[in-house]
């Protein structure tokens, strides 16, 4: 694996979508850095997570990147900015960007039917790639709490095609009529990853390396292979019982050894900041391609989704500041959060080696601080 040192302050191209060239340049002053680090240490001391890594970029420069706690409790290895985390569903915007790249190359269209790529997929003529990107396909999700595949079937899956077959053969395949409602679906992004492989003629891991990781200078990122020996790889953890005082334990093993477009990437805070910069400044997509990716999703009847979403990203506005987010990237033993403020030319990443639940996000304290410093505090803490 190619290695590269973290380059805090390395100059990149200006963010192309910034609407105001005179926008205030975001910086972390000494007091804010101290407060950020105090919160990170409090999280570790309070046993919210064994380790945490935080990175902040402003105007194409990484102005802060640091780790706290440990990436491995058995070896007492400290967390650093170079620590390599599983990023879970923060993979999805990279998969979406890969689809947009193929659209720009004229190799597929957003309104292509799923049946074009998988002719035997039930009701595939009713599902478009746009439905998959927007979580409006109705295809039942795999790899979520209470969902399959069960261990025996997961162990037997060796290829992306095996996972597609499992999705296709689910007994209750559709949760609703495609295009009429929304429900988060890992299955949709697994299918998108399979389509990328089919159209490009190369494995998803190689497509992402050539078209995302290399272009964005992401030297420590890859579609993960659990059998690889990876320098600075982080160990994920869980709880023996609910509650912050419970002992940390190793999580149940992931029996599925195939990595896909729903949540398979490993990365560092610096690499994901570089991806954010490459996304908005035109090194990954054209301006029109990026605008397509962040256009608010709609149902087939033209009504907007209840939560504003683009392709792989949530779309928001905080105190008048545009924000794109990929949050709650939770997988076995990990939580990842990414926020991009394109008009402010700012992005930040927070990774921990502990999963989060609906009411138990170990990254919330850091996220609240950074959001407040970038956009100003909200009236209600619950809105952070």
N, C-alpha and C positions, 0 to 999 in steps of 0.2 A: 504493500500500500504506500502510495506517495505520501510524504509528510510535509507539513509546512508549519512554520511558527506563526502564532497569533500575532497579527500586526495591528496593534492599537494605534490609531491615528493614520493608518495607511490611506492615502487619498484615492477615492474612486470617482467615477463620473457623477455629475450632479443628477439628482433625481428628476427625471423628465416630466413627471406629472405634477410637480409642485406648481401651484397656481400663482404663487406670489414670491418672486425672486427675493424680495426684501423681508420675507418671513423671519421672525425672530429665531436666532440660532439656539437650539436647546443645548444646555450644558448642565452637568452635575457639579454643583459647588461642593466645597469641603464639608459643609454641614450635611448636605443631602447624602454624600457618599458615606459619611459616618452613620447617618440614620439608616441607610440601606444596609450597611454591613451589620449594624446592631440588630436589625430585624432578621437578617439571615442567620446570625448566630443565635438569636432567640429561638428561631424555628428549630435549629439543630438541638439546642439545649432543652427545649420543650418536647423533644422527640416527635416533632411533626414529620420529620424526614431524616434519614441518615445523612444525606448530602443535598446540596443545592448549587447550581451554577446560574449566574446572571450575566447577560450581555446587553449593552445598549449601543446603538449607532445613531449618529447625528450627522446629517449632510454627507453621507458616504464614508464617515470615519467611525471606527469602533472606539468609543470614548470610555467604555468601561467593560471589563470582562474579568470575572473572578469566581472562584469556587469556595465553598464552605462545607465543613463536615467531611464525610468519608464516602468514597465510591465502593468500598468493600470493608465491611465490618470485621471480617475474619483476618484480613491482612493489615487493617488500620491504614489503608491507602487514602491519602487526602484527596478531596475534590479540587480540581483546578479548571481553568478555562479550556484546557485541552481534553477534558474528560468526555468520553464518547457515550452518549445516552441513546436509548430507544426513544423515538419521538412519537410513536403511536399515530394517532389520526392527524397530526400535523403533517404527515405524509400526503394527505389528500390534496392540498393546494398544489403540490409538486406534480401529482398525477394529473390534476386538472390542467396545469400549464403544459404538460406533455401532450394532452389531447389538443389544446389550442395550437401548439406547434405543428401538429399533423394537419390540422385544418388549414393553417397558413401555408403549408406545403402542398395543399390540394389533394391530400391522400384520404381525407374523410370529411364529413360535414356534421354539424351539431344535430341536425334533424335526420341523420341516418337511422334506420330501424335496427334494433338489436338482431333481428332475423337475418340481416345482411351478413353478419359475422358468425352467428350461431343459428343456422336454419332450423335446428330441432329444438330450440328453446321455446317452451310453451308461451303462447301469446306474444312472441318476440316481435311480431309486426305491429304491436300496440305500443311498444317501448322505444323511445329515441335515446340517443346519447345525451341529449339535453336533460331528459328525465333522470338519467343516472347521475349526471353532474349535480343536479339540483335536489337530489333525494326525493324526487316525486314519481319514481318509477313504480312504487308499490311492491317491489320485490323484497321479500322478507329477509331481514338481516341475519347474517351469521356472525359468530365471534363477538357476541355481546352477552352480558350476564343472563344465564338461563337459556342461551341459544347454543346450537351445535357449531362445529361437529363434535361428537363425543370422542374421548381419547382413542378408542380402537380405530375409528374411522379416520381421525386426524393423522395418526401414525402412518396409516397406509397411503396417505396423499404425498406424492413425490413431485408433482408438477402443477403448474397453473391450471392445466386442463383438468386435472383431478378435482381441483377446488371448484371450477366452473361446473363440472358434472354434479358435484354435491349440491351446489346452489340450485341448479336446474331441477334436481330430483327431490327437492323439499316437498313434503306432502301438502303443505298450505303455502304455496309459493307466493301468492299475492295478498297483501294486506288491504289493498284498495285498488280501484280502477286507476291505471296509470294516468298521471297528469291532473288528477282531481284533488289530491291531498299530499301531505308531506310527512315522512317518517324517516329518521336517520337510518341509513342502510350501508353497512360495510359491504354487503353483497354488490351494490352498484359500483363501488370503486374497485372491487376485485375484478368485476367484468370489464371495467375501463382499462385496467392494467393488462388484462388478457387481450383486449382489442389493440392496445398499443403494440404488444408483441406480434400479433397477427399482421397488422398493417405495416409495421417497420421491418419485420422479418428478423428481428434480433431479440434476445431476452430483455425483459423490462429493466433489469439491473444495468445492462449495457446501454440501453437507450437513455436512461436517466444519467448515467455517467457521461455520455457524449454530449447530451443536450441540456443538462442542468448542472451537474457537479463540476464538469470541466469548464463550462462557460462562466460559472460563478466563482471559480477558484475555490471550490469546496474540497479541500484536500483530505479531510478526515471523514467524509460522508460516503455512504453506500447503501444499496438495498441489502439489508442484513442477511448474513448467513451465520447461524448460531454455531456452526462447526469451525468458523474462522477464528484464528488467534488475532485479536485486535488490540494493539497498544492503547492503553488508557480506557479500555472498555469498563463501563459502569455495571455493577451488580444491582439488580432491582430487589426490593424487599416488600414485605407485607406485614400484617399483624397476626399475632397468635389469637387474639380476641379483639373486639372493637374497643377503641379508646386509646388515647395517647400514651397511657402508662403501660400498655400491653407490650410484651416483648416483640422485637423485630424478628421475623422469620424469613427464610427463603420462600418465595411464592411457589405455588404449584407449577410444575414444568409446563412449558408450551409444547404440546404434542404435535402441533402443526409446524412442520419444518420448512414450509414454502412461504417466502415473503412476497407480498403483492402490493397493489396500489392503494389498499385501504389503510395500511399502517405499518409498512415494513422497513422504513428507513432508520438508520442510526446516524447521529450527527453530533456536532458540538455547537455551543452558543455562537462562536465566531462564524462557523460555516453557515448557520441559518440566518445570521445577520447579512452575510454576503449574498445569500440567495435572495433575501428581501430587497437588497440594493439592486441586484441584477434584474429582478422582476420589474421594478418600477422605473429603471433607467434605460430599458430597451435592449439589454444583452440576452434576454430570454425570449421576449415577444416583441412584435411591433406595437406601436401605440394603439392601433385598431384592435390587435389581438388582446392586449391588456384591457381595453375598454369592454371587449366582449366578455372577458373573464369576470370583470367586476360589475357588469350590468345586473341590476336587481332581478332575481328569478321571479317567474310568473307561472301560475297554473295554466292549463290549456285554454281556459276561458278568459285569460288576460288579467285575472286578478293577481295582485302580488302575494307572495308567501307571507304568513303572519310574522315571521322573523326575517328581516331583510338579509338575503343571502346572494352571493355570487357563486362562482364555480370553485368549490373547495374552501371558500372564505365567507365568514359572516361580515356583513356590512353595517357599520354603525356611525353614530355621530355623538360625540361626547363634548358637551359645552361648546358646540359649534366646530369641533375638530373632527374631520373625517378619520375613521379608524377601520382598518380591515383586520380581522382576527382569525386565528386558528387556535382554538383553546380547548382545554380538556383532552389533550392528546394522551389519553390514559390507556396504558397497556399493562401487562403483568409486571408489576413492580415499578412503574414509571408514570410521571405526569409531565406533559410539555405544554407550554403556552407561548404563542407568538402574537405580537401586536405590531401593526404597521400604521403609521400616521403619515400618509403620503404628502399632504399639504404642509406639514411641519418638517418633512424630511427626517423623520425619526422612526426608529424601530427598536423593539426590545424583545428578548427571549428569556424565559425562566424555565429551567429544567430541574426536576427533583427525582430521586430514585425511590419513590413511594407513590402508589396509586391514589387517585382521589375518588370521592363519592359525590353524589348530588349535593350534600350539605357539608362536605368535608374536603375542601380543596386546600392542600398545604401551601399552594403558591399565592393564595389570596392576599396576604399581607404585603408581599413584595409588589404584586400587581397594583394594589390600591395606591401605594406610595408613588410608583412610577406614573400611573395614570394622573394622579393629582398634580405631580410636578410638570407633566407635559401639557395638560389641558386646564389645570385648575380643579379644585375639589368640587364634587357634586353636593347638592343639598342633602341627599339621602345616601348613607353609606351602602345601602343595599343595591344601589344602582352601579356600583363599581364593577 
